[in-house]
């Protein structure tokens, strides 16, 4: 392939999106000028025993509930998933050739294709964030929902957060199913332990992406959680679910550094701001399904405390992304025990589990390994900015270090001693730090029937 020149391309084009009701296959097509064309595919599970829907505007689900409009949810997925292909050149213009997004959706896209690519801009040394403007079309009037008992779809990724979320939903007594994009080993293990049915979506990226990356295309982190959320919404609609319960925490709203005058946040698409933008966009698309984050009131430290009380999952979950980057076939099958995500999860679980339990889970005594000190210190932004990874706030990492420094099980481990002396020596101790880290926030969109169960699991 010839060299790919991102600066030679002007317009990213949204060309076509289709849903095959007989097979559940979604095809999303994009273009860069008239030069490149991409097609991404998702295979969505169809309800068992159902006849294919011929009418893609509205219909009835197998449960008898009014089926929300599929076309607007398909549009939403098409627009959001395009960011994976847009980033190859990050051109200044977009062309929505299937129709302009309605106002709230345009606002969501403006955010995802700019701030959602903040880390991408930093790692590619771009002088500014991409800022394509999406033209806002007319408002839509969603098809009214016929009502019925609530049923939630709970995405699981194999980590501790989705485990806590699904157990809160179970405690609330709400009917629910699990959902995943792909079938990685920790996702399978989590679902098996939970004993809850799971809907699995298969995703196929256009193979040109790998070729273009090798030829000089821009590459980097994209707001993937927003893509997964939109796939979950479409799947929820197909299966008569009334809501998608995400597992994004309060800590995800805090950024890593400032670039181009904007706070750059690795977890931008998990933030409360995007949750609100996505909720507004979904409200334009359908009256039959809504989206919210069940763990939004809590910090990662509070979630780790709740997860520590669920020992049945302790050897099922994995959150390490480094293994996936080394070999995609090994995605989340083990802990590398030497990356920011492994360090953060180890750190916030340590106050609630002993050294032997953590060594058994991670396969390493990470806080007794002198070489790990710098990486643990960086979680508090000591020595640099907080890593570009799914790690929590600096203050909750400091709170965890304070707990370990006072814990006879941990205080003599070599990294804990250094963190207590050097990191706490620099930042100081604060009696409010732990209290604030474990307190539940009132800034969330959790439905009223569920919030008491969130407080019961995460607030104690």
C-alpha positions as CSV (number, residue, x, y, z in Angstrom):
1,X,0.0,0.0,0.0
2,X,1.2,3.5,-0.8
3,X,1.9,5.9,2.1
4,X,-1.3,7.3,3.7
5,X,-1.3,11.1,4.1
6,X,-3.9,12.3,6.6
7,X,-3.5,15.9,5.6
8,X,-4.6,15.2,2.0
9,X,-8.1,14.2,3.1
10,X,-10.8,16.8,3.7
11,X,-14.1,15.1,4.5
12,X,-15.3,12.1,6.6
13,X,-18.5,10.7,5.1
14,X,-21.3,8.7,6.7
15,X,-22.5,6.7,3.7
16,X,-24.9,3.9,4.6
17,X,-26.2,1.8,7.5
18,X,-28.3,-1.3,7.2
19,X,-29.9,-3.8,9.6
20,X,-30.8,-7.3,8.3
21,X,-33.8,-8.4,10.4
22,X,-33.3,-12.0,9.3
23,X,-29.8,-12.4,10.5
24,X,-29.3,-9.5,13.0
25,X,-26.3,-8.2,11.0
26,X,-25.7,-4.4,11.1
27,X,-23.5,-2.9,8.4
28,X,-22.1,0.6,8.8
29,X,-20.4,2.2,5.9
30,X,-18.1,5.3,5.9
31,X,-15.8,7.1,3.5
32,X,-12.8,9.5,3.4
33,X,-13.4,11.8,0.5
34,X,-13.8,9.6,-2.6
35,X,-10.6,7.8,-1.8
36,X,-11.3,5.3,0.9
37,X,-14.4,3.3,1.9
38,X,-14.9,1.3,5.1
39,X,-17.5,-1.1,6.3
40,X,-17.9,-2.3,9.9
41,X,-20.2,-5.1,10.9
42,X,-22.0,-6.2,14.1
43,X,-23.8,-9.5,14.5
44,X,-26.7,-8.9,16.9
45,X,-28.5,-11.8,18.6
46,X,-32.1,-12.0,17.7
47,X,-34.8,-13.1,20.1
48,X,-35.3,-16.9,20.0
49,X,-38.3,-18.1,18.1
50,X,-39.2,-14.8,16.6
51,X,-40.1,-14.1,13.0
52,X,-37.9,-11.5,11.3
53,X,-39.2,-7.9,11.4
54,X,-39.8,-6.5,8.0
55,X,-40.8,-3.1,9.2
56,X,-37.7,-1.3,10.6
57,X,-39.5,1.7,11.8
58,X,-41.6,0.1,14.5
59,X,-43.0,-3.3,15.5
60,X,-43.7,-5.6,18.4
61,X,-41.1,-7.5,20.4
62,X,-41.7,-11.2,21.2
63,X,-42.7,-10.1,24.7
64,X,-45.6,-8.2,23.2
65,X,-44.2,-4.8,24.1
66,X,-44.3,-2.0,21.5
67,X,-40.9,-2.2,19.7
68,X,-39.0,1.1,19.8
69,X,-38.0,2.7,16.6
70,X,-34.9,0.8,15.3
71,X,-33.9,3.2,12.6
72,X,-33.0,6.1,14.9
73,X,-31.0,3.7,17.2
74,X,-29.3,2.4,14.1
75,X,-28.5,6.0,13.0
76,X,-27.1,6.7,16.4
77,X,-24.8,3.7,16.3
78,X,-23.7,4.6,12.8
79,X,-22.7,8.1,13.8
80,X,-21.0,7.1,17.0
81,X,-19.0,4.1,15.7
82,X,-17.6,6.2,12.8
83,X,-15.0,7.7,15.2
84,X,-12.8,4.6,14.7
85,X,-12.4,5.4,11.0
86,X,-12.6,9.2,11.3
87,X,-9.4,9.2,13.4
88,X,-7.3,7.8,10.6
89,X,-7.1,11.3,9.2
90,X,-9.2,13.5,11.5
91,X,-10.3,15.7,8.6
92,X,-11.9,19.1,9.3
93,X,-15.3,18.2,7.8
94,X,-18.0,15.6,8.1
95,X,-20.8,14.7,5.6
96,X,-23.9,13.0,7.0
97,X,-25.2,11.5,3.8
98,X,-27.9,9.4,5.5
99,X,-29.4,12.5,7.0
100,X,-28.4,15.1,9.6
101,X,-28.5,14.0,13.3
102,X,-31.2,15.7,15.4
103,X,-30.0,18.4,17.8
104,X,-29.2,16.4,21.0
105,X,-27.4,13.8,18.9
106,X,-25.4,16.4,17.1
107,X,-24.3,17.8,20.5
108,X,-23.2,14.3,21.5
109,X,-21.2,13.8,18.3
110,X,-19.6,17.2,18.6
111,X,-18.3,16.1,22.0
112,X,-17.2,12.6,21.0
113,X,-15.3,13.7,17.9
114,X,-13.5,16.5,19.8
115,X,-13.0,15.9,23.5
116,X,-13.5,12.2,23.0
117,X,-10.3,12.3,20.9
118,X,-8.4,14.4,23.4
119,X,-5.9,11.6,24.3
120,X,-5.6,10.8,20.6
121,X,-4.6,14.4,19.9
122,X,-2.0,14.4,22.7
123,X,-0.3,11.1,21.6
124,X,-0.3,12.1,18.0
125,X,1.2,15.6,18.9
126,X,-1.7,17.4,17.2
127,X,-1.6,21.2,18.0
128,X,-5.4,21.1,18.7
129,X,-8.2,18.7,19.2
130,X,-10.2,17.7,16.1
131,X,-13.3,19.9,15.9
132,X,-15.6,18.7,13.1
133,X,-19.1,20.2,13.3
134,X,-22.1,18.0,12.9
135,X,-25.1,19.7,11.2
136,X,-28.2,19.5,13.4
137,X,-31.3,18.2,11.7
138,X,-34.9,18.3,12.7
139,X,-36.1,17.0,16.0
140,X,-37.7,13.5,15.9
141,X,-40.8,12.4,17.7
142,X,-40.1,8.9,19.1
143,X,-42.8,6.2,18.9
144,X,-44.6,6.0,22.2
145,X,-43.8,2.9,24.3
146,X,-46.7,0.6,25.4
147,X,-45.3,0.2,28.8
148,X,-44.8,-3.1,30.7
149,X,-42.5,-4.3,33.5
150,X,-39.0,-3.0,33.5
151,X,-36.3,-5.2,32.1
152,X,-32.6,-4.1,32.1
153,X,-29.7,-5.0,29.9
154,X,-26.4,-5.0,31.9
155,X,-23.2,-4.8,29.9
156,X,-20.3,-6.9,31.3
157,X,-16.7,-6.5,30.3
158,X,-15.1,-9.0,32.7
159,X,-14.0,-6.4,35.3
160,X,-15.1,-5.7,38.9
161,X,-17.4,-2.7,38.0
162,X,-19.9,-4.7,35.9
163,X,-19.9,-7.5,38.5
164,X,-21.0,-5.0,41.2
165,X,-23.6,-3.5,38.8
166,X,-25.2,-6.8,38.0
167,X,-25.4,-7.8,41.7
168,X,-27.1,-4.4,42.5
169,X,-29.7,-5.1,39.8
170,X,-30.2,-8.7,41.2
171,X,-30.6,-7.3,44.7
172,X,-33.3,-4.9,43.3
173,X,-35.3,-7.9,42.0
174,X,-35.5,-6.4,38.5
175,X,-35.6,-8.7,35.5
176,X,-32.3,-8.4,33.6
177,X,-30.0,-10.0,31.0
178,X,-26.3,-9.6,30.6
179,X,-24.7,-8.2,27.4
180,X,-21.2,-8.2,25.9
181,X,-19.4,-7.3,22.7
182,X,-17.3,-10.4,22.2
183,X,-16.9,-13.4,24.4
184,X,-13.6,-13.0,26.2
185,X,-12.8,-15.5,28.9
186,X,-13.4,-13.3,32.0
187,X,-16.8,-12.2,30.5
188,X,-17.7,-15.8,30.1
189,X,-16.6,-16.6,33.6
190,X,-18.5,-13.7,35.1
191,X,-21.7,-14.7,33.3
192,X,-21.3,-18.3,34.4
193,X,-20.9,-17.4,38.1
194,X,-23.8,-14.9,37.9
195,X,-26.0,-17.5,36.3
196,X,-27.8,-14.9,34.2
197,X,-28.5,-15.2,30.4
198,X,-26.2,-13.1,28.2
199,X,-26.6,-11.6,24.8
200,X,-23.4,-11.6,22.8
201,X,-22.6,-9.3,19.9
202,X,-19.8,-9.9,17.5
203,X,-18.0,-6.9,16.0
204,X,-15.9,-6.9,12.9
205,X,-13.8,-3.8,12.1
206,X,-12.9,-3.1,8.5
207,X,-9.5,-4.8,7.9
208,X,-8.3,-1.7,6.1
209,X,-7.8,-0.1,9.5
210,X,-4.7,-2.2,10.2
211,X,-3.3,-1.6,6.7
212,X,-3.8,2.1,6.9
213,X,-2.2,2.3,10.3
214,X,0.8,0.6,8.9
215,X,0.9,3.0,6.0
216,X,0.8,6.2,8.2
217,X,-2.7,6.7,9.3
218,X,-3.3,8.5,12.7
219,X,-4.0,6.0,15.4
220,X,-4.9,6.2,19.1
221,X,-7.6,5.9,21.8
222,X,-11.2,6.4,20.8
223,X,-14.4,6.8,23.0
224,X,-15.1,3.1,22.8
225,X,-17.6,3.0,25.7
226,X,-19.9,5.2,23.7
227,X,-19.8,2.7,20.8
228,X,-20.5,-0.2,23.1
229,X,-23.3,1.7,24.8
230,X,-25.0,2.3,21.4
231,X,-24.7,-1.4,20.4
232,X,-26.2,-2.3,23.8
233,X,-29.1,0.1,23.2
234,X,-30.0,-1.4,19.8
235,X,-29.7,-4.9,21.3
236,X,-31.9,-3.9,24.2
237,X,-34.5,-2.6,21.8
238,X,-34.5,-5.9,19.9
239,X,-35.1,-7.9,23.0
240,X,-37.8,-5.7,24.6
241,X,-35.5,-4.3,27.4
242,X,-36.5,-0.9,28.9
243,X,-33.1,0.2,29.9
244,X,-29.3,-0.3,29.6
245,X,-27.6,-0.2,33.0
246,X,-24.0,0.8,32.5
247,X,-21.2,0.4,35.2
248,X,-19.4,3.8,34.9
249,X,-18.3,5.3,38.1
250,X,-17.9,8.9,39.4
251,X,-14.1,8.7,39.0
252,X,-14.4,8.4,35.3
253,X,-15.4,12.1,35.0
254,X,-12.0,13.3,36.1
255,X,-9.4,14.0,33.5
256,X,-5.6,13.4,33.1
257,X,-4.2,16.7,31.8
258,X,-5.0,19.9,29.9
259,X,-4.3,20.2,26.2
260,X,-5.6,22.9,23.8
261,X,-7.4,24.4,26.8
262,X,-9.4,21.3,27.3
263,X,-9.2,18.7,30.1
264,X,-8.2,15.5,28.4
265,X,-9.8,12.4,29.9
266,X,-8.9,8.9,28.9
267,X,-12.4,7.9,30.2
268,X,-14.3,10.7,28.5
269,X,-17.0,8.5,27.1
270,X,-17.6,7.0,30.6
271,X,-18.0,10.4,32.1
272,X,-21.2,11.9,33.5
273,X,-21.2,14.6,30.8
274,X,-21.3,12.0,28.0
275,X,-23.9,10.0,29.9
276,X,-26.2,13.0,30.0
277,X,-25.5,13.8,26.3
278,X,-26.1,10.2,25.3
279,X,-29.4,10.1,27.4
280,X,-30.6,13.1,25.5
281,X,-29.7,11.6,22.2
282,X,-31.5,8.3,23.1
283,X,-34.6,10.3,24.1
284,X,-34.7,11.7,20.6
285,X,-34.4,8.2,19.1
286,X,-36.9,6.2,21.2
287,X,-39.3,6.4,24.1
288,X,-38.9,2.7,24.7
289,X,-35.4,2.3,26.2
290,X,-33.2,4.6,28.3
291,X,-29.6,4.5,29.5
292,X,-27.9,5.3,32.8
293,X,-24.9,4.4,34.8
294,X,-25.7,2.4,37.9
295,X,-22.4,3.1,39.7
296,X,-22.2,6.8,38.9
297,X,-22.6,7.9,42.6
298,X,-19.5,5.9,43.7
299,X,-15.7,6.2,43.4
300,X,-13.6,3.3,42.3
301,X,-12.5,2.8,45.9
302,X,-16.1,2.3,47.1
303,X,-16.7,-0.1,44.2
304,X,-13.6,-2.1,45.2
305,X,-14.9,-2.3,48.7
306,X,-18.2,-3.7,47.4
307,X,-16.4,-6.1,45.1
308,X,-14.2,-7.4,47.9
309,X,-17.4,-8.8,49.5
310,X,-18.1,-10.9,46.3
311,X,-15.4,-13.6,46.6
312,X,-17.1,-15.9,44.1
313,X,-15.9,-13.5,41.3
314,X,-12.4,-12.8,42.6
315,X,-10.7,-15.4,40.3
316,X,-13.1,-14.7,37.4
317,X,-12.5,-11.0,36.7
318,X,-9.6,-9.3,34.8
319,X,-9.2,-5.7,33.9
320,X,-5.7,-5.7,32.4
321,X,-5.5,-4.2,28.9
322,X,-1.8,-4.7,28.4
323,X,-2.1,-8.4,27.6
324,X,-4.7,-7.5,24.9
325,X,-2.3,-5.1,23.3
326,X,0.4,-7.7,23.2
327,X,-1.8,-10.4,21.8
328,X,-5.6,-9.8,21.1
329,X,-6.2,-13.6,21.4
330,X,-5.2,-13.3,25.1
331,X,-7.6,-10.4,25.8
332,X,-8.2,-10.2,29.5
333,X,-7.2,-13.8,30.3
334,X,-4.6,-12.8,32.8
335,X,-3.0,-9.9,34.7
336,X,0.4,-8.6,33.4
337,X,1.0,-7.2,36.9
338,X,3.1,-4.4,35.4
339,X,0.8,-1.8,33.9
340,X,-1.2,1.2,35.3
341,X,-4.5,-0.7,35.3
342,X,-3.1,-3.6,37.2
343,X,-1.4,-1.3,39.7
344,X,-4.6,0.7,40.3
345,X,-6.9,-2.3,40.7
346,X,-4.3,-3.9,43.1
347,X,-4.0,-0.7,45.1
348,X,-7.7,-0.1,45.6
349,X,-8.5,-3.7,46.5
350,X,-5.5,-4.1,48.9
351,X,-7.1,-2.3,51.8
352,X,-10.1,-4.7,51.7
353,X,-8.2,-7.9,51.0
354,X,-4.9,-9.3,52.5
355,X,-1.5,-9.7,50.7
356,X,-2.0,-13.4,50.2
357,X,-5.4,-12.9,48.6
358,X,-4.1,-10.3,46.2
359,X,-1.0,-12.3,45.3
360,X,-3.3,-15.2,44.5
361,X,-5.5,-13.1,42.2
362,X,-2.7,-11.2,40.4
363,X,0.1,-13.8,40.5
364,X,2.5,-11.2,42.0
365,X,3.2,-9.3,45.2
366,X,3.1,-6.0,43.4
367,X,3.4,-3.8,46.6
368,X,6.5,-5.7,47.7
369,X,8.3,-5.1,44.4
370,X,10.6,-2.1,44.5
371,X,10.5,-1.7,40.7
372,X,6.8,-0.9,40.9
373,X,7.1,2.2,43.1
374,X,7.3,4.7,40.3
375,X,4.2,3.3,38.6
376,X,2.2,3.3,41.9
377,X,3.3,6.9,42.6
378,X,2.1,8.0,39.2
379,X,-1.5,7.0,40.1
380,X,-1.4,10.0,42.4
381,X,0.1,12.2,39.6
382,X,3.4,12.2,41.6
383,X,6.2,12.3,39.0
384,X,3.9,13.1,36.1
385,X,0.2,13.1,35.0
386,X,-2.2,10.4,35.9
387,X,-1.7,7.6,33.3
388,X,-3.9,7.3,30.2
389,X,-5.7,4.3,31.4
390,X,-9.0,3.5,33.2
391,X,-7.7,4.5,36.6
392,X,-9.5,6.5,39.3
393,X,-8.9,9.9,40.9
394,X,-5.6,10.8,42.4
395,X,-7.3,11.5,45.8
396,X,-8.7,8.0,46.0
397,X,-5.3,6.5,45.3
398,X,-3.9,8.7,48.1
399,X,-6.8,7.5,50.4
400,X,-5.9,3.8,49.6
401,X,-2.2,4.5,50.4
402,X,-3.2,6.1,53.7
403,X,-5.2,2.9,54.6
404,X,-2.3,0.7,53.6
405,X,0.3,2.7,55.6
406,X,-1.8,2.1,58.7
407,X,-2.6,-1.5,58.0
408,X,-0.3,-4.0,59.8
409,X,-0.8,-6.5,56.9
410,X,0.6,-4.1,54.4
411,X,2.7,-1.3,56.0
412,X,6.0,-3.2,55.9
413,X,5.8,-4.0,52.2
414,X,8.6,-2.1,50.4
415,X,6.4,-0.1,48.0
416,X,4.0,0.8,50.8
417,X,6.8,2.1,52.9
418,X,8.1,4.3,50.1
419,X,4.6,5.5,49.1
420,X,3.9,6.5,52.8
421,X,7.3,8.3,53.1
422,X,7.5,10.0,49.7
423,X,4.0,10.3,48.3
424,X,2.2,11.0,51.5
425,X,5.2,13.1,52.5
426,X,4.6,15.3,49.5
427,X,0.8,15.4,49.5
428,X,0.2,15.1,53.3
429,X,-2.4,13.2,55.1
430,X,-6.0,14.4,55.1
431,X,-8.7,13.0,57.4
432,X,-11.3,14.1,54.8
433,X,-9.7,12.1,52.0
434,X,-11.1,8.7,52.8
435,X,-14.5,10.1,53.9
436,X,-14.8,12.0,50.6
437,X,-13.6,9.0,48.5
438,X,-16.2,6.6,50.0
439,X,-19.1,9.1,50.1
440,X,-21.8,8.7,47.4
441,X,-22.5,11.6,45.1
442,X,-26.0,12.9,44.3
443,X,-25.0,13.6,40.7
444,X,-26.3,10.7,38.8
445,X,-29.2,9.5,36.6
446,X,-30.0,6.2,38.5
447,X,-33.8,5.6,38.5
448,X,-35.5,6.1,41.8
449,X,-36.4,2.4,42.3
450,X,-32.7,1.4,42.0
451,X,-31.0,4.1,44.0
452,X,-31.8,2.6,47.4
453,X,-30.0,-0.6,46.3
454,X,-27.0,1.3,45.0
455,X,-26.7,3.0,48.4
456,X,-27.1,-0.3,50.3
457,X,-24.3,-2.0,48.3
458,X,-21.9,0.9,47.8
459,X,-22.5,3.1,50.8
460,X,-21.9,0.7,53.6
